[in-house]
Amino acid sequence: MEGRAAEDVFGDFRGRRAGLIKALTTDVRKFYHKCDPANENLCLYGLPNGSWEVNLPVDEVPPELPEPALGINFARDGMPEKNWVSLVALHADSWLIAVAFYFGARFSFDKNERMRLFQMINDLPTIYEVVTGNAKPSKDQSANHKSKSGGAKSRQSESHAKPSKMSPPPPREENESGDDEGEEEDEGEGEVCGVCGDNDDGGDEFWIWCDTCERWFHGKCVKITPARAEHIKHYKCPSCCGTTNKKHRA
């Protein structure tokens, strides 16, 4: 690893995290087949370059880095696949933290450096949250968009920056003219989905923002999951891609 600052360790953390998320989401079928219970104790490794591998534990004692959970393959057929993948995600989160703070100890981070490292890590959703679809917008993302709080719509920021893709749509702006007419009717109304036309009902349904037409869509209407959205930098809806689904609800 080049450098010995908190940012360097965090860069290593993000690379390994990306690899583990890929193994447990987009590559989950490949990962599943590699974890054959007939094999020896296997571990899931996230690599700094954003890739992953399933392999035997290292031979040296103690190892150069903390080791991932052993024998993840043995439990593969002993529980529902979804539960097994979620369990592996929990162990992957624990391993990532162990590796990051191992480097912190190795590079003699002081209290402030450890705190900075933890804060950068804590701003990202855990692998478990991504895999189970419970990922929330990061601290940096949520500061620049309006979102729901406790099921109720509220204005969290006066900034008019573009909202995060992986957040619920913002409520409609209040009438700037100060006119109270229709206020009672509009109360609780939010943005509508660009596919089905349903509005934001204050629930926890996943929405995604199109960077081209700047409209909100239900994830289910455009077949995008929270885990997949995690890897999308610039999302285009089906209409903007020229592949509008004509079977959506009116």
Contacts in CASP RR format, 6 or more apart in sequence:
PFRMAT RR
TARGET T0000
AUTHOR 0000-0000-0000
METHOD contacts of the structure
MODEL  1
MEGRAAEDVFGDFRGRRAGLIKALTTDVRKFYHKCDPANENLCLYGLPNG
SWEVNLPVDEVPPELPEPALGINFARDGMPEKNWVSLVALHADSWLIAVA
FYFGARFSFDKNERMRLFQMINDLPTIYEVVTGNAKPSKDQSANHKSKSG
GAKSRQSESHAKPSKMSPPPPREENESGDDEGEEEDEGEGEVCGVCGDND
DGGDEFWIWCDTCERWFHGKCVKITPARAEHIKHYKCPSCCGTTNKKHRA
1 8 0 8 1.000
1 9 0 8 1.000
1 12 0 8 1.000
1 48 0 8 1.000
1 103 0 8 1.000
2 8 0 8 1.000
4 107 0 8 1.000
5 113 0 8 1.000
6 109 0 8 1.000
6 113 0 8 1.000
6 114 0 8 1.000
6 116 0 8 1.000
6 117 0 8 1.000
6 120 0 8 1.000
7 120 0 8 1.000
9 100 0 8 1.000
9 103 0 8 1.000
9 104 0 8 1.000
9 107 0 8 1.000
9 117 0 8 1.000
10 100 0 8 1.000
10 117 0 8 1.000
10 120 0 8 1.000
10 121 0 8 1.000
11 48 0 8 1.000
12 48 0 8 1.000
12 99 0 8 1.000
12 100 0 8 1.000
12 103 0 8 1.000
13 96 0 8 1.000
13 99 0 8 1.000
13 100 0 8 1.000
13 121 0 8 1.000
14 124 0 8 1.000
15 46 0 8 1.000
15 47 0 8 1.000
15 48 0 8 1.000
15 49 0 8 1.000
15 50 0 8 1.000
16 46 0 8 1.000
16 47 0 8 1.000
16 48 0 8 1.000
16 50 0 8 1.000
16 96 0 8 1.000
16 99 0 8 1.000
17 46 0 8 1.000
17 96 0 8 1.000
17 124 0 8 1.000
17 127 0 8 1.000
18 50 0 8 1.000
19 46 0 8 1.000
19 47 0 8 1.000
19 50 0 8 1.000
19 51 0 8 1.000
19 52 0 8 1.000
20 44 0 8 1.000
20 46 0 8 1.000
20 52 0 8 1.000
20 89 0 8 1.000
20 92 0 8 1.000
20 96 0 8 1.000
20 127 0 8 1.000
21 127 0 8 1.000
21 130 0 8 1.000
21 131 0 8 1.000
21 227 0 8 1.000
21 230 0 8 1.000
21 231 0 8 1.000
22 50 0 8 1.000
22 51 0 8 1.000
22 52 0 8 1.000
22 231 0 8 1.000
23 30 0 8 1.000
23 31 0 8 1.000
23 44 0 8 1.000
23 46 0 8 1.000
23 52 0 8 1.000
23 54 0 8 1.000
24 31 0 8 1.000
24 85 0 8 1.000
24 88 0 8 1.000
24 89 0 8 1.000
24 92 0 8 1.000
24 127 0 8 1.000
24 130 0 8 1.000
24 131 0 8 1.000
25 130 0 8 1.000
25 131 0 8 1.000
25 225 0 8 1.000
25 227 0 8 1.000
25 228 0 8 1.000
25 230 0 8 1.000
26 227 0 8 1.000
26 228 0 8 1.000
26 231 0 8 1.000
27 52 0 8 1.000
28 85 0 8 1.000
31 44 0 8 1.000
31 52 0 8 1.000
31 54 0 8 1.000
32 76 0 8 1.000
32 81 0 8 1.000
32 85 0 8 1.000
34 42 0 8 1.000
34 54 0 8 1.000
35 42 0 8 1.000
35 54 0 8 1.000
35 72 0 8 1.000
35 73 0 8 1.000
35 76 0 8 1.000
36 73 0 8 1.000
36 76 0 8 1.000
37 73 0 8 1.000
37 74 0 8 1.000
37 76 0 8 1.000
37 77 0 8 1.000
39 73 0 8 1.000
40 56 0 8 1.000
41 56 0 8 1.000
41 57 0 8 1.000
41 70 0 8 1.000
41 71 0 8 1.000
41 73 0 8 1.000
41 74 0 8 1.000
42 54 0 8 1.000
42 55 0 8 1.000
42 56 0 8 1.000
42 70 0 8 1.000
42 71 0 8 1.000
42 72 0 8 1.000
42 73 0 8 1.000
43 54 0 8 1.000
43 55 0 8 1.000
43 56 0 8 1.000
43 57 0 8 1.000
43 67 0 8 1.000
43 68 0 8 1.000
43 69 0 8 1.000
43 70 0 8 1.000
43 71 0 8 1.000
43 72 0 8 1.000
44 52 0 8 1.000
44 53 0 8 1.000
44 54 0 8 1.000
44 68 0 8 1.000
44 69 0 8 1.000
44 72 0 8 1.000
44 88 0 8 1.000
44 91 0 8 1.000
44 92 0 8 1.000
45 52 0 8 1.000
45 53 0 8 1.000
45 54 0 8 1.000
45 55 0 8 1.000
45 68 0 8 1.000
46 52 0 8 1.000
46 53 0 8 1.000
46 92 0 8 1.000
47 53 0 8 1.000
54 73 0 8 1.000
57 63 0 8 1.000
57 67 0 8 1.000
57 70 0 8 1.000
58 64 0 8 1.000
58 67 0 8 1.000
65 99 0 8 1.000
65 102 0 8 1.000
66 95 0 8 1.000
66 98 0 8 1.000
66 99 0 8 1.000
66 102 0 8 1.000
67 95 0 8 1.000
68 91 0 8 1.000
68 92 0 8 1.000
68 95 0 8 1.000
69 88 0 8 1.000
69 91 0 8 1.000
69 94 0 8 1.000
69 95 0 8 1.000
72 88 0 8 1.000
72 91 0 8 1.000
75 84 0 8 1.000
75 87 0 8 1.000
76 84 0 8 1.000
78 84 0 8 1.000
79 87 0 8 1.000
85 131 0 8 1.000
86 128 0 8 1.000
86 131 0 8 1.000
86 132 0 8 1.000
89 126 0 8 1.000
89 127 0 8 1.000
89 128 0 8 1.000
89 130 0 8 1.000
89 131 0 8 1.000
89 132 0 8 1.000
90 128 0 8 1.000
92 127 0 8 1.000
93 126 0 8 1.000
93 127 0 8 1.000
93 128 0 8 1.000
96 121 0 8 1.000
96 127 0 8 1.000
97 121 0 8 1.000
100 117 0 8 1.000
100 121 0 8 1.000
101 114 0 8 1.000
101 117 0 8 1.000
104 113 0 8 1.000
104 114 0 8 1.000
104 117 0 8 1.000
109 117 0 8 1.000
123 138 0 8 1.000
123 139 0 8 1.000
123 140 0 8 1.000
124 138 0 8 1.000
125 134 0 8 1.000
125 135 0 8 1.000
125 136 0 8 1.000
125 138 0 8 1.000
125 230 0 8 1.000
128 134 0 8 1.000
129 135 0 8 1.000
129 136 0 8 1.000
130 226 0 8 1.000
130 227 0 8 1.000
130 230 0 8 1.000
131 227 0 8 1.000
133 206 0 8 1.000
133 225 0 8 1.000
133 226 0 8 1.000
133 227 0 8 1.000
134 226 0 8 1.000
135 166 0 8 1.000
135 226 0 8 1.000
135 227 0 8 1.000
135 230 0 8 1.000
136 142 0 8 1.000
137 145 0 8 1.000
137 147 0 8 1.000
137 164 0 8 1.000
137 166 0 8 1.000
137 167 0 8 1.000
141 164 0 8 1.000
141 166 0 8 1.000
141 167 0 8 1.000
142 156 0 8 1.000
142 164 0 8 1.000
142 167 0 8 1.000
143 156 0 8 1.000
143 157 0 8 1.000
143 159 0 8 1.000
144 157 0 8 1.000
144 159 0 8 1.000
144 161 0 8 1.000
144 162 0 8 1.000
144 163 0 8 1.000
144 164 0 8 1.000
145 156 0 8 1.000
145 157 0 8 1.000
145 159 0 8 1.000
145 161 0 8 1.000
145 162 0 8 1.000
145 163 0 8 1.000
145 164 0 8 1.000
145 167 0 8 1.000
145 170 0 8 1.000
146 153 0 8 1.000
146 154 0 8 1.000
146 155 0 8 1.000
146 156 0 8 1.000
146 157 0 8 1.000
146 163 0 8 1.000
146 170 0 8 1.000
146 171 0 8 1.000
147 156 0 8 1.000
147 163 0 8 1.000
147 167 0 8 1.000
147 168 0 8 1.000
147 170 0 8 1.000
148 154 0 8 1.000
148 168 0 8 1.000
148 200 0 8 1.000
148 202 0 8 1.000
148 203 0 8 1.000
148 204 0 8 1.000
149 156 0 8 1.000
151 202 0 8 1.000
151 203 0 8 1.000
151 204 0 8 1.000
152 202 0 8 1.000
153 170 0 8 1.000
153 171 0 8 1.000
153 188 0 8 1.000
153 190 0 8 1.000
153 200 0 8 1.000
153 202 0 8 1.000
154 171 0 8 1.000
155 171 0 8 1.000
162 209 0 8 1.000
162 211 0 8 1.000
162 214 0 8 1.000
163 169 0 8 1.000
163 170 0 8 1.000
163 209 0 8 1.000
164 209 0 8 1.000
165 208 0 8 1.000
165 209 0 8 1.000
165 211 0 8 1.000
165 229 0 8 1.000
165 232 0 8 1.000
165 235 0 8 1.000
166 206 0 8 1.000
166 208 0 8 1.000
166 226 0 8 1.000
166 229 0 8 1.000
166 230 0 8 1.000
167 207 0 8 1.000
167 209 0 8 1.000
168 200 0 8 1.000
168 202 0 8 1.000
168 203 0 8 1.000
168 204 0 8 1.000
168 205 0 8 1.000
168 207 0 8 1.000
169 190 0 8 1.000
169 191 0 8 1.000
169 200 0 8 1.000
169 207 0 8 1.000
169 209 0 8 1.000
169 216 0 8 1.000
170 190 0 8 1.000
170 191 0 8 1.000
171 188 0 8 1.000
171 189 0 8 1.000
171 190 0 8 1.000
171 191 0 8 1.000
171 200 0 8 1.000
172 186 0 8 1.000
172 189 0 8 1.000
172 190 0 8 1.000
172 191 0 8 1.000
175 181 0 8 1.000
175 183 0 8 1.000
188 202 0 8 1.000
189 199 0 8 1.000
189 200 0 8 1.000
190 199 0 8 1.000
190 200 0 8 1.000
191 199 0 8 1.000
191 200 0 8 1.000
191 215 0 8 1.000
191 216 0 8 1.000
192 198 0 8 1.000
192 199 0 8 1.000
192 200 0 8 1.000
192 216 0 8 1.000
193 199 0 8 1.000
193 207 0 8 1.000
193 216 0 8 1.000
193 217 0 8 1.000
193 218 0 8 1.000
193 221 0 8 1.000
194 215 0 8 1.000
194 216 0 8 1.000
194 217 0 8 1.000
194 221 0 8 1.000
194 237 0 8 1.000
195 217 0 8 1.000
195 218 0 8 1.000
195 221 0 8 1.000
195 222 0 8 1.000
195 237 0 8 1.000
195 238 0 8 1.000
195 245 0 8 1.000
195 248 0 8 1.000
195 249 0 8 1.000
196 218 0 8 1.000
196 221 0 8 1.000
196 248 0 8 1.000
196 249 0 8 1.000
197 249 0 8 1.000
198 218 0 8 1.000
198 249 0 8 1.000
200 207 0 8 1.000
200 216 0 8 1.000
205 218 0 8 1.000
205 219 0 8 1.000
205 220 0 8 1.000
206 218 0 8 1.000
206 219 0 8 1.000
206 220 0 8 1.000
206 225 0 8 1.000
206 226 0 8 1.000
206 229 0 8 1.000
207 216 0 8 1.000
207 217 0 8 1.000
207 218 0 8 1.000
207 219 0 8 1.000
208 216 0 8 1.000
208 217 0 8 1.000
208 219 0 8 1.000
208 222 0 8 1.000
208 224 0 8 1.000
208 229 0 8 1.000
208 235 0 8 1.000
209 215 0 8 1.000
209 216 0 8 1.000
209 217 0 8 1.000
209 235 0 8 1.000
210 216 0 8 1.000
210 217 0 8 1.000
210 235 0 8 1.000
210 236 0 8 1.000
210 237 0 8 1.000
210 240 0 8 1.000
211 234 0 8 1.000
211 235 0 8 1.000
211 236 0 8 1.000
212 236 0 8 1.000
212 237 0 8 1.000
212 240 0 8 1.000
213 237 0 8 1.000
213 239 0 8 1.000
213 240 0 8 1.000
215 237 0 8 1.000
217 224 0 8 1.000
217 237 0 8 1.000
219 225 0 8 1.000
219 229 0 8 1.000
221 248 0 8 1.000
222 237 0 8 1.000
222 238 0 8 1.000
224 232 0 8 1.000
224 235 0 8 1.000
229 235 0 8 1.000
238 244 0 8 1.000
238 245 0 8 1.000
END
